[in-house]
């Protein structure tokens, strides 16, 4: 490989499908049997989408946004042997407080799942007297202890880095307002203990290209590479018929990730197939996780489709980094440290 991926060795079988012949204009290709999670996946849940998965020993585990039949989103746990076919629990995750007492959020959606050192962290959006970030930790996927809210309202799309940087936990987020925010940039915050957060830095603003001209937000947990942190994020455009969510890519500085080294001016994946264009909220590709293999450079990208399904796409490390670098366009706000 031309580039190196710095990540734990993958013990489980890498989900994969080779690039189809004749594919043009795109470094990422869809799984032929998408969507991998369809409607009415478990009793009481109408739709699962915008969900995060990761390796867990020789198998896989995930946290899934389950839109209940009463319209309230909650987070459900799922397991898989191949990261494609999922067994999802019929009961939502039983979060507890630090005394072990039940402590469920009023609602919870768009979870991410990231392992830092020996602990797994779930990060989601919830009600904290307004839309804000909820967090919990687990070491065994049996007990899920909620942590302090990192920020006051309003905020969404929080994503942890998979290791500490300069001794601190680091998290991306997207400050917002109380509604379906028509704006938004990605910011970075640090914490010594997952309780107190500060050293906030601006990372990226919306782009001038049509597909991210309205707002952007974090997606999958960044992947550490020899070129920097590989970030799959979402960009949103406004049209006469509503928003369109596409997947974009950037590479952040390895030691100061508020600095953007490369930022792809074109989308990596935009709604084109039926399950992305048609659903509860049409025209959405929303990345939340990757499974990646440092030995081969293979990357599987998991994304929500049309707020109705879970989709799967593939790329390779050399391919995606070269594509981002070849199509990179940066602004002054991208390359500065993000402090004013």
N, C-alpha and C positions, 0 to 999 in steps of 0.2 A: 504493500500500500504506500501511496505517496505521503499520506498524513497518518498521524497516530491518534487513536482514541484512548483516553485515560479513564478506565472504568473497571469495576470488578469483572472477573471472568464469568461468562455466562454458563451456568450449569445446566439449565433447561434447554430444550430444543428451540432454536431460533425460528420464530414464525417467518416464513419467506415464500415469495413467488418471484421468479426471474422476470426481468424487464421484458415486456413484449416487443417483438420485432416491429419496426416501423414507427415506434413512438417518437413524436416530434414535439418540440417547444416546451418540454417539461422534464425536469430531472427526477420527478417523483411519479410512481405509477400505482394505480388502484388495485386492490385485491379483486380478483375476478368474481368472487362469491360475496361481495359486499351487498347489503350491510351484514355485519357479523352479529349484531344484536338488533332484533326486529321489534315490532309493536307487541304490546301486552306480554312482556317477557315473564312476569311472575304475577301471582294473584294480587290484586289491589294496585298494580302499577301499569299504567297505560303506555308509558314510553320511557326508554332509557337512552341517554345521550350525554355528551360532554363529560366523559368519564376517564379515569386514570388507572393504568395497570403497570405492573412491574414484575420482574422475576422474584420468586420466593423459593429458595432451594432449587430443587429439580422441577418445580412447577411454576405457576404464575398466580398472582393475586391482584385484585383490583377493587377500587371504590367507585361506585356507579351512581350517577344522578338518576334517581327514580322519580318520575313525575307521577304521583299517586292519582288514583281515579277521582279524588276530591280536589285535585288541582294543586296540592301542596307538595313541593319537591323535598325529598329527603335522600340520605345517602345509604346505599346498600352495599354489602360485601359480596364479592364474587371470586370464584376460583376456577382455574383451568389447567389442563395438562399441556395444551398446545398454544395457548394465548389467542385462539380463534373461537373455539367453542367454550362457552362460559356457563357455569352453574352459579346462579345468583340467589342469595338467601331471600326467603320470602318476608323476613322481618328486617326492618331498618337497623342500622348499627346502634347498639345501646350505649351511647356516650354517658360517661359519669364525670362527676367533679373530682377534685383531688382528695376527697374523703370517701370516694367510692359510691356516692349516692347518685341515682339517676339524674341526668342533666342534659336533656334533649334540647336542641335548638328549635325555635318556632318553625323554621324552614331551613333548608341547606341545599345549595346547588353548586354545580361546576367544580367538583372536588379535584384536587391534585394529590398525588401520593409520592413522597420523596423519602429516601433513606439517607440520614446523615449519621455517620459513625454506626452505632449499634441500635439506633432508634428510627422507627418509621413515623413520619409526620403526615397527617391529613390536613389539607388547607382548603377552605371552601368559602363561599359567600353566604351570609346569614343575616338575620335581624339583630342589630345591636342598637335599638332605637333609631333604626335606619340601616340601610344596606352597608355591611361592613364585613371584615374578614374574621372567620372562625377558624380555630385550630385545635387539633388533638394529637396525642401521641400514643403509640403502642409498641411493644416489643414482641408480642405473641399473636396479635390479631384476635385476641379474646377479650382483653380489657382495653378500652379506648378512653383515655383520660383527657378531658378538655383543658386547654391552656387559656391564659389570659388573652383577650382580644389585643392584637398588636397595634391597631389604629382605631381612632374614633371614626364615625361615619363621615363621609361616604367613600367606600372603596370596594374594589372588586379585582378579580383575576390575579390573586396572589400565588406566587410560585417560588419555592425555596431552591437554592442552589444545592447540589448533592454533597458538598463539603464546605467546611468553614474556609473563609478567605481572610488572611491576616488575623486569624484567631477568632473571628466573629462569624455567627450565622448571617447569611445574606439572603434577602428576599426581594423579588420583584413584585410590584403591585400597580394598580391603575386607579388613582383617585378619580372620583366621579361625583354625581349628584344623586338625588333621591329617586330619579326616574330612569327611563331607558336612555342613558346618557348620550347626548349627541356630540360628545367630545371626549378626549382622553389621551394622555401620554403615559408611557411606562416610566416608573420611578424605581429606585433601589433604596433599601434600608438595611441597617445592620443591627445586630443584637449580640451581646456577650452571653445571654442566658435564655433566650426565647421568651423573655418577659418584657424587658425594656428595649425599645426600638428607637433608633436615631440615626444620625449621619445620613440623612436623606439626600439622594442625588438624582438628578434627572438623567435618564438613559436615552430615550428616543421619543420624538414627537411624531404626530401623524405625518404622512408623506404627501408629496405633491402628485404622486401617481394616483390614478382614479381608484384603484382597489383599496387604498388605505388613506383616502383623502378626508375621511370624517373622524376616525379615531383608530387606536391600536390597543392591544392588550397582550399580556404574557400568555404563553401557551404551555408547552411541555417544559419540564425541568431542563435547564441547560445541560448540554453534553460537553464534558471537558475534552479538548483536543489539543494537538500540538500547535494549532493556529489560533486558539482561543476558545471561548465558550460558544458552542453552536446553539443558537436559539431559534426554535420554531415558534412563531407568534401569530396572532390574528390581526388582520387589517379590515376595516369596514368602510364601505362607500355608501353614499345615499343616492337612491334613484327615485324616479317618479312613482315607483311601485314598492318602495320600502328599502331596507338595508340589505346589503350583500356582504357576507363574511367570507374572506379568503385567507389562505395560509401563506405567510411570508417567512423569510429567513434572514438572520443576521449573525455576525460573529463578534463577540465582545472581548475586550482585553482580559487576559487571564488573571492579572493581579488587580486591575481597576476596572471592573466590568460595567461601570457607568460610561466608559469610553467605548464607542462602537468602532471597530476596525473595518468591517465590511457590512454593507446592508443591501440586500438584493432589491433592485428597483422594480422587478417583475414579481408577480405572485408565483408561488410554487404549486399551489392547488387552489382552484376556484370552482364554485358550483357548476357542474356540467352534466353529471349523471342524475337519473330520476330521483334517487334517494337523497340527493343534495338539493335539488331544485324544488321537490314537492314534499310537503310535510306540514307539521303544525306551524313552524315558522320557515317559510321557503327560503332557498338560496343561502344556506349556511354550511361552511366548512370551518370547524372550530377545534383546533388542536389542543389536546390535554396531556398527552403522554407519548413517550417512545420506549421501545425495547431495542437495545443496541448491543452488538457483539464486538468487543474490541479485537478479537482474533481475526475476524473477517471484514470488519467495517460495515457490516449490514445493519440497517436501521429500519425498524417498523414504526410508523407514525399512526397513532390512534386519534380519531377526531369525531366530534359530534356532527351529524348530518341532519340539517333541516329541523333541529330540535325534536327529532323523532327517532333517530337510529344512531348506532355506532359504526363508523367506517374505519377501514384499515388501508394504509398505503405503504409503499416501500421506496427506499433509496439506498445509496451506498455512500460512505464517508467521502471518498475521493470525488465522486460525482457531485455531491451536494456542495462541498466546499468550493470546488472549482467553479461551479455554476454561480454561487453567491459572489465570489470574487470577480468573476468575469462580468457580472451584471451590477456591480456595486456602484451606488451613488450616495455620497455622504454630504451632510450639511454641517455647518459650524456647531449646531446644537448636538449633533451626534458625536463629534470628536472631542468636545470639551469635557472636563471632569464632571460637569453637571452641578456645579455649585456657584450660586450668584449671590 
